[in-house]
Amino acid sequence: MHNDPLLVQGAGLGLRRAFIRELADQSVDTVHFWEIAPENWMNVGGYYGEQFRALTQRFPFICHGLSLSIGSPSPLDETFLQQLKKFLQIHHIHHYSEHLSYCSDDGHLYDLMPIPFTEEAVHYVAQRIRKVQQILERRIAIENVSYYAAPGKNMEEIDFLNAVLDEADCDLLLDINNIYVNSVNHRYDAKSFLEKIPAKRIRYLHVAGHYTEVEDLLIDTHGAAVIDPVWQLLEHAYRHFGVIPTVLERDFNIPPLATLLDEVNTIHMLQAKYQHPVDALTQHG
């Protein structure tokens, strides 16, 4: 399969180093494309670097960043962005996304912190997203994140999200699990939230598992299997928007690849119910 950015469609999976040897030995037809954190691969050489290069020549890839810290009070890391730009060009990766949050100030916070839902924050974050798009010379997608407190809030989450997308003129990586987690923790209707998102902004979807602390407190961990209510919300997204490329995320408690492929097959089954011929992630502009 040639790495053509126009062919990112169907179901994808986050690439882990543990899968590399298995992928080198066999073809995995279930996975149509792979998602990586560029920070984990940008300076990798040796065996893993060679195998990664071979995979980017076989499969379409998407980059989902971890460290840009788009809502941080600190200046954007333009050195990192130039390195990222070169990495995307080398591997012919068109699609890059980041979290609508921040993870650093003077140092790294090692967690995704919520941006206050305020008009001032909308303008600040949108300006930074525009700057990133200018440096990278491509549109990027921003992911809706899970949050557990909303200090300084004077807008609803959905209004904040849509305002940032509109002012920044960027795309959205829509995380279905995060909508579900937030809907339980903050007591809103997940389907209603989903339906207020403009379809034209959605680049692709994430689906993942989470941890139930107590009945009304869910923790977004990406460390467990996807549960039925999240699958049902994903199906509602396909019903409402049409089929959108979807990535299964699993960041720890990593099971054997075959177990994850069973979940990827669930994505395929749901997509098949709503599939139309031209449901692909295409390059804008």
Contacts in CASP RR format, 6 or more apart in sequence:
PFRMAT RR
TARGET T0000
AUTHOR 0000-0000-0000
METHOD contacts of the structure
MODEL  1
MHNDPLLVQGAGLGLRRAFIRELADQSVDTVHFWEIAPENWMNVGGYYGE
QFRALTQRFPFICHGLSLSIGSPSPLDETFLQQLKKFLQIHHIHHYSEHL
SYCSDDGHLYDLMPIPFTEEAVHYVAQRIRKVQQILERRIAIENVSYYAA
PGKNMEEIDFLNAVLDEADCDLLLDINNIYVNSVNHRYDAKSFLEKIPAK
RIRYLHVAGHYTEVEDLLIDTHGAAVIDPVWQLLEHAYRHFGVIPTVLER
DFNIPPLATLLDEVNTIHMLQAKYQHPVDALTQHG
1 7 0 8 1.000
1 58 0 8 1.000
1 59 0 8 1.000
1 60 0 8 1.000
2 57 0 8 1.000
2 58 0 8 1.000
3 56 0 8 1.000
3 57 0 8 1.000
3 58 0 8 1.000
3 59 0 8 1.000
3 60 0 8 1.000
3 61 0 8 1.000
3 91 0 8 1.000
3 92 0 8 1.000
3 93 0 8 1.000
4 60 0 8 1.000
5 60 0 8 1.000
5 92 0 8 1.000
5 93 0 8 1.000
5 94 0 8 1.000
5 95 0 8 1.000
5 281 0 8 1.000
5 283 0 8 1.000
6 280 0 8 1.000
6 281 0 8 1.000
6 282 0 8 1.000
6 283 0 8 1.000
7 33 0 8 1.000
7 60 0 8 1.000
7 280 0 8 1.000
8 32 0 8 1.000
8 33 0 8 1.000
8 60 0 8 1.000
8 62 0 8 1.000
8 95 0 8 1.000
8 204 0 8 1.000
8 245 0 8 1.000
8 280 0 8 1.000
8 281 0 8 1.000
9 32 0 8 1.000
9 33 0 8 1.000
9 245 0 8 1.000
9 279 0 8 1.000
9 280 0 8 1.000
9 281 0 8 1.000
10 32 0 8 1.000
10 33 0 8 1.000
10 243 0 8 1.000
10 245 0 8 1.000
10 246 0 8 1.000
10 267 0 8 1.000
10 268 0 8 1.000
10 271 0 8 1.000
10 279 0 8 1.000
10 280 0 8 1.000
11 30 0 8 1.000
11 31 0 8 1.000
11 32 0 8 1.000
11 245 0 8 1.000
11 246 0 8 1.000
11 247 0 8 1.000
11 248 0 8 1.000
11 264 0 8 1.000
11 265 0 8 1.000
11 267 0 8 1.000
11 268 0 8 1.000
11 271 0 8 1.000
12 31 0 8 1.000
12 32 0 8 1.000
12 33 0 8 1.000
12 34 0 8 1.000
12 35 0 8 1.000
12 245 0 8 1.000
12 246 0 8 1.000
12 247 0 8 1.000
12 248 0 8 1.000
12 264 0 8 1.000
12 267 0 8 1.000
13 31 0 8 1.000
13 34 0 8 1.000
13 35 0 8 1.000
13 247 0 8 1.000
13 248 0 8 1.000
13 260 0 8 1.000
13 261 0 8 1.000
13 264 0 8 1.000
14 34 0 8 1.000
14 35 0 8 1.000
14 36 0 8 1.000
14 247 0 8 1.000
14 248 0 8 1.000
14 249 0 8 1.000
14 250 0 8 1.000
15 34 0 8 1.000
15 35 0 8 1.000
15 36 0 8 1.000
15 55 0 8 1.000
15 61 0 8 1.000
16 250 0 8 1.000
16 254 0 8 1.000
17 48 0 8 1.000
18 254 0 8 1.000
18 257 0 8 1.000
19 257 0 8 1.000
20 48 0 8 1.000
20 51 0 8 1.000
20 52 0 8 1.000
20 55 0 8 1.000
21 51 0 8 1.000
22 257 0 8 1.000
23 51 0 8 1.000
23 55 0 8 1.000
24 51 0 8 1.000
24 54 0 8 1.000
28 257 0 8 1.000
28 261 0 8 1.000
30 261 0 8 1.000
30 264 0 8 1.000
30 265 0 8 1.000
30 268 0 8 1.000
31 59 0 8 1.000
31 261 0 8 1.000
31 264 0 8 1.000
32 59 0 8 1.000
32 60 0 8 1.000
32 245 0 8 1.000
33 59 0 8 1.000
33 60 0 8 1.000
33 61 0 8 1.000
33 62 0 8 1.000
33 245 0 8 1.000
33 247 0 8 1.000
34 55 0 8 1.000
34 59 0 8 1.000
34 60 0 8 1.000
34 61 0 8 1.000
34 62 0 8 1.000
35 61 0 8 1.000
35 62 0 8 1.000
35 63 0 8 1.000
35 64 0 8 1.000
35 247 0 8 1.000
35 249 0 8 1.000
36 61 0 8 1.000
36 62 0 8 1.000
36 63 0 8 1.000
36 64 0 8 1.000
37 63 0 8 1.000
37 64 0 8 1.000
37 65 0 8 1.000
37 66 0 8 1.000
38 63 0 8 1.000
38 65 0 8 1.000
38 84 0 8 1.000
38 87 0 8 1.000
38 88 0 8 1.000
38 96 0 8 1.000
39 65 0 8 1.000
39 66 0 8 1.000
39 67 0 8 1.000
40 66 0 8 1.000
41 49 0 8 1.000
41 52 0 8 1.000
41 87 0 8 1.000
42 83 0 8 1.000
42 84 0 8 1.000
42 87 0 8 1.000
44 52 0 8 1.000
53 91 0 8 1.000
55 61 0 8 1.000
56 91 0 8 1.000
56 92 0 8 1.000
56 93 0 8 1.000
61 91 0 8 1.000
61 93 0 8 1.000
62 93 0 8 1.000
62 95 0 8 1.000
62 96 0 8 1.000
62 97 0 8 1.000
62 204 0 8 1.000
62 247 0 8 1.000
63 84 0 8 1.000
63 87 0 8 1.000
63 88 0 8 1.000
63 93 0 8 1.000
63 95 0 8 1.000
63 96 0 8 1.000
63 97 0 8 1.000
64 96 0 8 1.000
64 97 0 8 1.000
64 98 0 8 1.000
64 143 0 8 1.000
64 173 0 8 1.000
64 247 0 8 1.000
65 96 0 8 1.000
65 97 0 8 1.000
65 98 0 8 1.000
65 99 0 8 1.000
66 99 0 8 1.000
66 103 0 8 1.000
67 77 0 8 1.000
67 80 0 8 1.000
67 103 0 8 1.000
67 104 0 8 1.000
67 108 0 8 1.000
68 76 0 8 1.000
68 77 0 8 1.000
68 80 0 8 1.000
68 81 0 8 1.000
68 98 0 8 1.000
68 99 0 8 1.000
68 132 0 8 1.000
69 77 0 8 1.000
69 101 0 8 1.000
69 102 0 8 1.000
69 103 0 8 1.000
69 104 0 8 1.000
70 98 0 8 1.000
70 99 0 8 1.000
70 100 0 8 1.000
70 101 0 8 1.000
70 102 0 8 1.000
70 125 0 8 1.000
70 128 0 8 1.000
70 129 0 8 1.000
70 132 0 8 1.000
70 142 0 8 1.000
71 100 0 8 1.000
71 101 0 8 1.000
71 102 0 8 1.000
71 115 0 8 1.000
71 121 0 8 1.000
71 124 0 8 1.000
71 125 0 8 1.000
71 128 0 8 1.000
72 102 0 8 1.000
72 103 0 8 1.000
72 104 0 8 1.000
72 105 0 8 1.000
73 102 0 8 1.000
73 105 0 8 1.000
74 104 0 8 1.000
74 105 0 8 1.000
74 106 0 8 1.000
76 128 0 8 1.000
76 131 0 8 1.000
76 132 0 8 1.000
78 135 0 8 1.000
81 132 0 8 1.000
81 135 0 8 1.000
81 136 0 8 1.000
82 135 0 8 1.000
84 96 0 8 1.000
84 136 0 8 1.000
85 135 0 8 1.000
85 136 0 8 1.000
85 137 0 8 1.000
87 93 0 8 1.000
88 94 0 8 1.000
88 96 0 8 1.000
88 136 0 8 1.000
88 138 0 8 1.000
94 138 0 8 1.000
94 283 0 8 1.000
95 141 0 8 1.000
95 203 0 8 1.000
95 204 0 8 1.000
95 281 0 8 1.000
96 136 0 8 1.000
96 138 0 8 1.000
96 140 0 8 1.000
96 141 0 8 1.000
97 140 0 8 1.000
97 141 0 8 1.000
97 142 0 8 1.000
97 143 0 8 1.000
97 171 0 8 1.000
97 173 0 8 1.000
97 203 0 8 1.000
97 204 0 8 1.000
98 132 0 8 1.000
98 140 0 8 1.000
98 141 0 8 1.000
98 142 0 8 1.000
98 143 0 8 1.000
99 112 0 8 1.000
99 142 0 8 1.000
99 143 0 8 1.000
99 145 0 8 1.000
100 115 0 8 1.000
100 125 0 8 1.000
100 142 0 8 1.000
100 143 0 8 1.000
100 144 0 8 1.000
100 145 0 8 1.000
100 161 0 8 1.000
100 164 0 8 1.000
101 112 0 8 1.000
101 113 0 8 1.000
101 114 0 8 1.000
101 115 0 8 1.000
101 145 0 8 1.000
101 147 0 8 1.000
102 109 0 8 1.000
102 112 0 8 1.000
102 113 0 8 1.000
102 115 0 8 1.000
103 109 0 8 1.000
103 110 0 8 1.000
103 111 0 8 1.000
103 112 0 8 1.000
103 113 0 8 1.000
112 145 0 8 1.000
112 146 0 8 1.000
114 145 0 8 1.000
114 147 0 8 1.000
114 148 0 8 1.000
114 149 0 8 1.000
114 150 0 8 1.000
114 151 0 8 1.000
115 121 0 8 1.000
115 125 0 8 1.000
115 160 0 8 1.000
116 150 0 8 1.000
116 151 0 8 1.000
116 152 0 8 1.000
116 153 0 8 1.000
117 150 0 8 1.000
117 152 0 8 1.000
117 153 0 8 1.000
117 154 0 8 1.000
117 155 0 8 1.000
117 156 0 8 1.000
117 157 0 8 1.000
117 159 0 8 1.000
117 160 0 8 1.000
118 152 0 8 1.000
118 153 0 8 1.000
118 154 0 8 1.000
118 155 0 8 1.000
118 160 0 8 1.000
119 154 0 8 1.000
119 155 0 8 1.000
119 163 0 8 1.000
121 160 0 8 1.000
122 155 0 8 1.000
122 160 0 8 1.000
122 163 0 8 1.000
122 164 0 8 1.000
122 167 0 8 1.000
123 167 0 8 1.000
125 164 0 8 1.000
125 168 0 8 1.000
126 163 0 8 1.000
126 164 0 8 1.000
126 167 0 8 1.000
126 168 0 8 1.000
127 168 0 8 1.000
129 140 0 8 1.000
129 142 0 8 1.000
129 164 0 8 1.000
129 168 0 8 1.000
129 170 0 8 1.000
130 168 0 8 1.000
130 169 0 8 1.000
130 170 0 8 1.000
132 140 0 8 1.000
133 139 0 8 1.000
133 140 0 8 1.000
133 168 0 8 1.000
133 170 0 8 1.000
139 169 0 8 1.000
139 170 0 8 1.000
139 171 0 8 1.000
139 284 0 8 1.000
140 170 0 8 1.000
140 171 0 8 1.000
141 170 0 8 1.000
141 171 0 8 1.000
141 172 0 8 1.000
141 173 0 8 1.000
141 203 0 8 1.000
141 204 0 8 1.000
142 164 0 8 1.000
142 165 0 8 1.000
142 168 0 8 1.000
142 170 0 8 1.000
142 171 0 8 1.000
142 172 0 8 1.000
142 173 0 8 1.000
143 172 0 8 1.000
143 173 0 8 1.000
143 174 0 8 1.000
143 175 0 8 1.000
143 178 0 8 1.000
143 206 0 8 1.000
144 157 0 8 1.000
144 161 0 8 1.000
144 172 0 8 1.000
144 173 0 8 1.000
144 174 0 8 1.000
144 175 0 8 1.000
144 178 0 8 1.000
144 179 0 8 1.000
145 175 0 8 1.000
145 178 0 8 1.000
146 175 0 8 1.000
146 177 0 8 1.000
146 178 0 8 1.000
146 181 0 8 1.000
146 182 0 8 1.000
146 185 0 8 1.000
146 220 0 8 1.000
147 157 0 8 1.000
147 182 0 8 1.000
148 185 0 8 1.000
148 217 0 8 1.000
150 157 0 8 1.000
150 186 0 8 1.000
155 163 0 8 1.000
157 182 0 8 1.000
157 186 0 8 1.000
157 188 0 8 1.000
157 193 0 8 1.000
158 193 0 8 1.000
158 196 0 8 1.000
158 197 0 8 1.000
161 172 0 8 1.000
161 197 0 8 1.000
162 196 0 8 1.000
162 197 0 8 1.000
162 198 0 8 1.000
164 170 0 8 1.000
165 171 0 8 1.000
165 172 0 8 1.000
165 198 0 8 1.000
165 201 0 8 1.000
170 201 0 8 1.000
171 201 0 8 1.000
171 202 0 8 1.000
171 203 0 8 1.000
171 284 0 8 1.000
172 197 0 8 1.000
172 201 0 8 1.000
172 202 0 8 1.000
172 203 0 8 1.000
173 203 0 8 1.000
173 204 0 8 1.000
173 205 0 8 1.000
173 206 0 8 1.000
174 194 0 8 1.000
174 197 0 8 1.000
174 202 0 8 1.000
174 204 0 8 1.000
174 205 0 8 1.000
174 206 0 8 1.000
174 237 0 8 1.000
174 244 0 8 1.000
175 205 0 8 1.000
175 206 0 8 1.000
175 207 0 8 1.000
175 208 0 8 1.000
176 205 0 8 1.000
176 206 0 8 1.000
176 207 0 8 1.000
176 230 0 8 1.000
176 233 0 8 1.000
176 234 0 8 1.000
176 237 0 8 1.000
177 206 0 8 1.000
177 207 0 8 1.000
177 208 0 8 1.000
177 209 0 8 1.000
177 210 0 8 1.000
177 220 0 8 1.000
177 222 0 8 1.000
177 226 0 8 1.000
177 230 0 8 1.000
177 249 0 8 1.000
178 206 0 8 1.000
178 220 0 8 1.000
179 190 0 8 1.000
179 193 0 8 1.000
179 194 0 8 1.000
179 233 0 8 1.000
180 190 0 8 1.000
180 210 0 8 1.000
180 218 0 8 1.000
180 229 0 8 1.000
180 230 0 8 1.000
180 233 0 8 1.000
181 210 0 8 1.000
181 218 0 8 1.000
181 219 0 8 1.000
181 220 0 8 1.000
182 188 0 8 1.000
182 193 0 8 1.000
183 189 0 8 1.000
183 190 0 8 1.000
183 193 0 8 1.000
184 216 0 8 1.000
184 217 0 8 1.000
184 218 0 8 1.000
185 216 0 8 1.000
185 217 0 8 1.000
185 218 0 8 1.000
187 216 0 8 1.000
190 233 0 8 1.000
191 233 0 8 1.000
191 236 0 8 1.000
194 233 0 8 1.000
194 236 0 8 1.000
194 237 0 8 1.000
194 240 0 8 1.000
195 240 0 8 1.000
199 241 0 8 1.000
202 241 0 8 1.000
202 244 0 8 1.000
203 281 0 8 1.000
204 244 0 8 1.000
204 245 0 8 1.000
204 246 0 8 1.000
204 247 0 8 1.000
204 281 0 8 1.000
205 234 0 8 1.000
205 237 0 8 1.000
205 244 0 8 1.000
205 245 0 8 1.000
205 246 0 8 1.000
205 247 0 8 1.000
206 246 0 8 1.000
206 247 0 8 1.000
206 249 0 8 1.000
207 226 0 8 1.000
207 230 0 8 1.000
207 231 0 8 1.000
207 234 0 8 1.000
207 246 0 8 1.000
207 247 0 8 1.000
207 248 0 8 1.000
207 249 0 8 1.000
207 267 0 8 1.000
208 220 0 8 1.000
208 222 0 8 1.000
208 223 0 8 1.000
208 226 0 8 1.000
208 230 0 8 1.000
208 248 0 8 1.000
208 249 0 8 1.000
208 250 0 8 1.000
209 220 0 8 1.000
209 221 0 8 1.000
209 222 0 8 1.000
209 223 0 8 1.000
209 224 0 8 1.000
209 225 0 8 1.000
209 226 0 8 1.000
209 227 0 8 1.000
209 230 0 8 1.000
209 249 0 8 1.000
209 250 0 8 1.000
210 218 0 8 1.000
210 219 0 8 1.000
210 220 0 8 1.000
210 221 0 8 1.000
210 222 0 8 1.000
210 223 0 8 1.000
210 224 0 8 1.000
210 227 0 8 1.000
210 230 0 8 1.000
211 218 0 8 1.000
211 219 0 8 1.000
211 221 0 8 1.000
211 223 0 8 1.000
211 224 0 8 1.000
212 218 0 8 1.000
212 219 0 8 1.000
213 219 0 8 1.000
221 251 0 8 1.000
221 252 0 8 1.000
222 249 0 8 1.000
222 250 0 8 1.000
222 251 0 8 1.000
222 252 0 8 1.000
223 250 0 8 1.000
223 251 0 8 1.000
223 252 0 8 1.000
223 253 0 8 1.000
224 253 0 8 1.000
225 263 0 8 1.000
226 248 0 8 1.000
226 263 0 8 1.000
226 266 0 8 1.000
231 266 0 8 1.000
231 270 0 8 1.000
234 246 0 8 1.000
234 267 0 8 1.000
234 270 0 8 1.000
235 270 0 8 1.000
235 273 0 8 1.000
237 244 0 8 1.000
238 244 0 8 1.000
238 270 0 8 1.000
238 271 0 8 1.000
238 273 0 8 1.000
238 274 0 8 1.000
239 274 0 8 1.000
242 274 0 8 1.000
242 276 0 8 1.000
242 279 0 8 1.000
243 271 0 8 1.000
243 274 0 8 1.000
243 275 0 8 1.000
243 276 0 8 1.000
243 279 0 8 1.000
244 279 0 8 1.000
244 281 0 8 1.000
245 280 0 8 1.000
245 281 0 8 1.000
246 267 0 8 1.000
246 271 0 8 1.000
248 260 0 8 1.000
248 263 0 8 1.000
248 264 0 8 1.000
248 267 0 8 1.000
250 260 0 8 1.000
254 260 0 8 1.000
271 279 0 8 1.000
END
